[in-house]
Amino acid sequence: MNKEIYDQKVWSEILSNGETISFAFSIGSRYIKFRAIFWGIIGFFMFLCPAVVFLTLGIWFMSIVFMIIFALIVWYPLFYIPRANLYALTNKRVLVRKGWLSTTMQSVDYHNITDVAVKQDFLSKQMLKTGTIVINTAGHLTNQIVLRDVEAPYEIKKKVDHLKAQ
């Protein structure tokens, strides 16, 4: 299923009457690409190279197992991570949906937000252009909603601040 269609299906199940999405996003694309390349290289040497060796030795079962493991290592950041971390800013609240097969959904109304902070370590800021947004809340079970590894975190913070002020 196309990611945009998947996202629309997810949000249509969650939104209440009269609620519209102002901005929907997920984990940053640079972060996903970096992770796929990093783990792809590691997976290549740990699983794909041995799979070729097993194949040349005639050990088909181990070769297939190692190829499947390599495919999963590459599949995880490219497919799972963007679908398992969905965020949305609506006209009423912030929505966070985590998970793919089993899911957790958090939401916080804008009037319950007490503070919005952005955290960026060196690698995230300089190379990946991503950051983590921490939304502190009043009257919420965990007191924080965390949006990890999002692109342009300061722009998203501005959007949250603008929607909160309305």
Summary of the structure (lengths in Angstrom):
residues: 166
radius of gyration: 19.6
end to end distance: 35.5
largest distance: 67.3
contacts: 474
relative contact order: 0.15
helix: 53%
strand: 30%
